[in-house]
Amino acid sequence: IHEARRKNKKLIGEIFNSIKGIRVVEENPKAETSWFGVPIVCDNNNLKNKLVSFLEKNRIQTRNYFAGNILLHPAYEKIGNYLDYPESNKVLDRVFFVGCSPTISLEMIDYIHEVVVKFIKSME
């Protein structure tokens, strides 16, 4: 399971790194990560929204970055002002995940590649 996750993250990451304005988070050299998703960092919120919408319309599920600014969660909103943490808000605006389950096949990865190529062409 671990090796399949790592392989899928590498292959999917290479696909998304081909998009201008996108960077895929890489592993810390001192770690060995068992990836559950491919973290994708966009240069701006507009690019993120366009890409996420395109992927979802093409049946590739995404997940918003779930960390970021915890003060936006209702349970913590009275602790402080979320606006006092602009870097946390920037992460929420620019980062999302595409899954890299060990059950993703090469055929599925090929489909992701096809959709990403269509997205790149749509942005030209």
N, C-alpha and C positions, 0 to 999 in steps of 0.2 A: 504494500500500500504506500509506504514511504517513498520508495523509488519511483512508483508510477506518478505520484503527486509531483515529485521533483522534475521528472521528465516532462510532464504536461505543462508545468509552470514555465519551463525553459522554452518549449515550443510555442506556447501561447504568447509568452513575453516577446519573443522574436517577431511575431506577427504584429503586435501593437507598437513595438519600437519603430516600425516602418512608417508610422503616421507622424507627420510634422507637428510639433507642439505637444508630443506625448513622450513620457518617460515611464518605464516600468521599474518599480522598486527592485533592487537587487539584494541579494543576501549579504549579510555581514560576513567578511572572510573568516571570522572566528566562530561562526555558527554553522549549523546544518539544519536548515528549516524544512519542516514538513508542511508545504504550502497547502492551504485550503482554498485560496483564491489568488489571483494575479492582481496585485495592487497597481493601478494605473493612475499616474499623475498627469493632469492636463495643465497646459500653460495658463488657461483661464476658464472661468465658469461657462462661458458661451460654448467653447469647444467641448467641454465635458457634457453639457446638456445635449448638444447636437449628436455627439457620438453615442451617448447612452440611449437617446431616442432612436437612433438608427439601428443599434444593436437589438433593442427590445422589439422594434417593428419587424425585425428579421429573426425573431424567436431565439435570441441569445440573451439569456437573463444576466442582469447586473445587480449589484448591491452597492448602495451608498456606503462610504466609509463610516464606520460605526463609532469611532472614537471622536477625536476633535474636541469640541467645546462642550463639556458636560453641563455647563450652566444653561444650555438650551433645553435640557431635560426638565420637565415640570417638577420633579422631585428636588432639584437643586437650584431652581431659578431664584430663590430668595437668598442664596449664599453670596451672590455677587452679580455684577453686570457682565453679561456675555460679551459686550462690546469692548470691554477692557482687555480682551484676548484676541487681537486681530489675526495672529498667526494661526491660532486654532480654528478660527472662522474660515481662513483661507484654505486650510486643509479640507474642511467640510465642503467648500465650494468647488474644489479641484480634483478630489480623489474619489475613485470608485473601484470596485472589484469585478472581475469576471472569474467564475469558479474554475478550479482545476482539480476536480474530483478524480480519484484514481479510476473511476469508471468511464471517463471521457476517452473515446476511441480516436484513432488517427483520422477516421472518416469525419468525426465531429470537428476535429481540429482543422481539417481541410475546409470544412464548411465555414468555420470562423474566419479562416484566411480569405475565402471568397467574399464574404460579407465585408471584411475590412478593405479589401481591394475596391469594392463598390463604393464604400464610404469615401475613400481617398479620391476616386474619380468624381464623386458628387461634390467634392470640395474644390475642385480645380476650376 
